[in-house]
């Protein structure tokens, strides 16, 4: 399905944070300016598939489209023969557009179709899109620390994003019937504290909620939204160290020895996704930070190997972010989560510096899963 099993993801979030600041992580990492060097770097290190972003708020000028922000990324990827899964909406949209109004769905569909036409002129390969990244996570975060800060509107936003995804798929298929779609959301495990049977039911509801967006897209829930199994193409499981916790927010340690008995191994979660939907799966985002990066990616590879051996068709693992990124709220705090750290030189350029510990861990992970 993909040109490489091991994939690289460029952080492309462009939402408005709680301080009212619009982020642009592609610009913050200078990926927009260094796209050619970045894609050359991927190709040289064996990454032939990547996730990258189309910045809706920059491309869509009140219904008129300016592809200058996307062109250098698309041309660099094509020049270096790297296949791209394009994020169309990564938490952000144009100013003045109300997510809960019908115009949001219509405008997103028109924008998606326009992007598909632009990319069709730049490559003959089958296009891959992630229409809206992490619907479920965004709905939770939009009521707390991401714009539109709509407390109590989780369900309404989720329904709207499902409608928008469906409309975008149809608009893209009108342009390119071969298009494939990645539907990415976090996979989580929420448990009750010991001795708190009263919290078992809330924990179970939270666990089940992780499937709602996929179920709606497939038409299993809220069929009035227009869902159909055809929209559930490739399941993207976003998986990080803090995706398992005890109510209210006590994280289950991924590196504890022995692990908490309530911890669900990644291979079982991937098997559950495949058994639930019968669709191919990729680990669409995964990474750690600091010195734990190398061990984390080795653990992920071992778990995916077990899932494959059990018959789950896992089609890839995407290291996300492939470049380090700064925090969503504090631009001075860099997370040290990429395969390449970023070091600013005297001219203000962010040099890509390979993290040797992470690279060593990835080499060992590739021995487990060559791809």
N, C-alpha and C positions, 0 to 999 in steps of 0.2 A: 504493500500500500504506500509506503514512504521510501524515499531514496536512502535514508539511513535510519537504523533503529535508535541510535543515540542522537538526540536532537538538542538544539540550543534555542533558548527563548530570550528575546530582548524585552525587557520590561517596558510596557507602553501605557501604563496608567496615566490618565489625564483628567482626573476628577478635581472638584473643588473641595479642599479640606476644611476642617472646622474653623480655621482662621480666615476663611473666605479667599484663600489663595488657589488659583488654578495651577495644578501641577502639569508638567509635561516631561515625563521620565525619559522619553527618547531624546529630547533636547538636553536634559540634565546630564545624561551620560555621554552627550555629544555623538550619539549614534547617527543623528541626522547629518552631521558634518563629516563623520568618519565611516560612513556606510560602506564605501568600497573597501577600505582596509579591514573593517569588521568582517565582511563576508569573505574576503580573501583569507583572513585568519581562521574562520570556520572551516572553509574548504581544506586548508592546509592541515587541520587537525582532525579531519574525518567527519565533521558534521555536515551532512548533505541535506538535512532538513532543519528548518528553523521556524519558530513562531515570531512574528513581528507585528507592528501595529499600524493601522490607518487611523490618523487622528481626525475624527469626525469634526471636532470643533474648528479645525484649521481648513479642512477640505470644503466643507459645506458653508458657503457664504449666502445665507438666505435663499437656498435653493439653487444657487449658481455654484459650480464646482471648480475649485482651483487645486490641481493635482501636483503642484510644485512641492508640497511637503512629502508626498508619497513617491514621486518619480525617482529620486536618487536611491531610495531603498529598493524599489522594484528593479531598477536597472542594475544595481550592484549585485543583487541576488541572481539575476539572470546571467550577468557577465561571469559569475563564479560558479554557475550551475548548482545553486542551492535552492531547493524547493522550499516554499514558504507557506505556512498556515497563517492567514491574515486575520488579526483581530479587527473587527469593524467598530466595536464599541467597548472600550475598556474603562468603564465607570463614568466617562465624560461625554457630553454632547454640546451642541452650540448654545451660546448664551441666548436667553430669551425663550427657549423652548421648554414647555411644561411637560414633564414626563407623564403626568396623569391625564393629559388631554389627547383626544383622538389624533391630533396633528402630529404627535410624537411618532406614532406607528407609521403614518403615511410618509412622513419626511424621512424616517429611517429606511423604509423600503426603497424610496427613490434614490437615496444616497447609496444604499447597498448595490442597486442596479447600476448606478453610475460607476462605482468602483469596479464592478465586474467588467463593464465595458472597457474601462481604462486598462485593466490588467490583461484582458483578452488581446489588446493591441500590443502587449509587451512580451507575451509568452504563448507558446503553443501547448504547454503542459496543462494537465488537468488542475484546475484551481481548487484550493482548500481554504475554507473560511471558518472562523469562529465568530458567529454573528454578535453575541453579547457574552462577554467573559464573566463567568461565575454569577449567574442570575441569583441563586440562593444566597450566596455570601453578600452580594450587593444589596439585596433587599433587607437583610439584617443590618448591614452597616449604614444604609441610607436612613435608618431610623435613629442612628446613634452618632456617627462621626463623619459621614460623607454627605455631600449635597445630594438631595434636597432636604436632609435632616427632617424627614417626614415621620415623626413618631406616630405609631399606631397605624401606619399605612403599608406595612410589610406586604400583606396579601394583595392590596390594590396595585402596588408596584410590580409584584411578581406576575400578576395577570397581564399587566401592560407589557412587560418585557417578553413574556411568552408570545403575546400577539405580535410584537415587533419582530421577534425571531422568525416566526412563521411567515410574516409578510416579507421579510428580507430573503428568506430561502426561495420563495416564489419569484421575487423580483430578479434574483440571481439566476435561477433556472431559466427564466425567460431569455436571459442573455447567453447563458452557458449551461446547457442541459447536463454536462458532465460534472458540474461542480459537486464537491463533497463538503460535508459540514462536521466540525468538531463542536460538541456541546460539553463545555468544561465546567465543573463545579467541584468544591472540596468534598472529599470523603471523610467522614468524621465518626467518632465513637464517644458517646456521652453516657456516663454511668452515675448511679447514686452513691453517696458516701456509705461506708459500712455502718450498719445499724440504723439506716434511714429508709425503711420500706415505703414511707410516704412520698419519697422522691423517685421511686422506681418508674411510676407512670409518667411524670414529666420528662425523665431521661429518655424513656422509650419514645415519647412524642417528638423529642428533639432529634433522636436518631432517624426516625421515619421522615422528618421534614427535609432531610438532605436529598430525598428522592423526588420531592414535589415538582420541581421544574421539569425534570426528565419525564415524570409521569404525565404532566400537563402537555408537554410537547408531543408525547406519544398518544394523547387522547384518552389516557386511562383515568385522569381526573379532570374535572371542569371541562367536559367535551365542548361546551359552548364557546371556548376560546379558539376552537378550530384545530386542535391537535390531531395528529395522525402518525402512525408508526414510521411513515416515510421521512419525517423530520428528525427522527432519532437515528442519526447515521453513525457517528463515531463518538463513543462515550469518553470524555476526558476526565480522569480522576486526578485532582490536584491534592497533593499529599505532602504535609510538612510535619515537623517534630511536635507541633502543638495542636494537632488535629484530634487528639484524644484527651478528654478531661472529665473530671468529677464535678458534678454540680456543687457550687455555682461556677467556679473557674479554677479549680485546682488541677493543674496539668498532670497527666500520667507521664512519667519520665520514660522516654524512648530508650535511654541508655542505662536504665537501672538493671542491676544483676542481683537476684533474678528479677525479671520484669513482673509488674503487677499482673495478677491472674486475670484481671478484667481487660487487659490490653488485647486488641484484636490485630493479629499480624496482617501486614499489607497483602500477602498472598490470598488470605481468606477474604479480605475486602474486595479484591479484584475478581476473585471467583464469584462472590455474591453479586457483583455488578453484572457479570456476564450471564449468570443464571437468571437474574431478574429481567434482563432486557434482550439477551441473545444477540448482542451487537458487539463488534470489535471495540477494544478498550486501549487507550494509551494512558500512561502516567504523564499528564499534560503539564504539570508543574511539580518540581521537587527540588529542594536544596536545603542546606543548613547554613551555619555561619561560623566564623572563626575557625578554631582548630578542629571542630567537629565535622567539617565538610567532607573530608576524605572517608571517614568511617561511615558517615551517613550514606554516601552514594554506594559504598560497598554493600551496606545492609539492604538498600533498595534493590540493587542488582540481584542479591541472593533471594530476596522475597519474590521478585518478578520471575526468576527462574523456577521457583516452586509453583507459581501460578501457571506458568506455561506447561510445566510437567503435569499439572492437574487438568489441563485441557482448556484453560482460559486463553483466548486469542489476544494476548497483549502485543500491540503492534509497535510500541516504542516507549522510550523514556526521554522526557524533555527536561534538561537542566535549566531551571528558571529561578533567578535570572542568570544568564551566562556571564554578564558583566555585573560588577557590584553596583549597588544603587544607594542613594541616600534615603533617609526616612521620609515618610509622607508628611510629617508635621515639622520635623527639624532638619533642614537641608544641610546642617553641619555634621549630622550623624550619619555616617556611612556604615552599612550593615556588615560589610565583609562577607558577603554571601555568594559572590560570583566565582566562576572558574578563573576569571581575570579580575584582579583588583584594579582600581583606577587611581593613578598618581598624577597630580597636577604639576606640570613643568613651569618654567619661568614665563613662558608665553601664554599660559592659561590652558594649554591643551591637556586633556586627560589621557595619559599614556596607559595602555593596556599591559598589565604586569601579571604574568601567569602565576597563580598561587601554587607553589610546588607541592604542598601537602594535599591539596584538592586534586591536582593533576596525578599524583601518585595513586590516590584512592580511585580515581577514574580509570587509570590503567588497569588496576586490579579488577575493577568492576567490569571492564571490557573483556577481561580474560574469562569472567564468569558468563557474560552475555556478549559475544562478539558482534551480534546483530547481522 
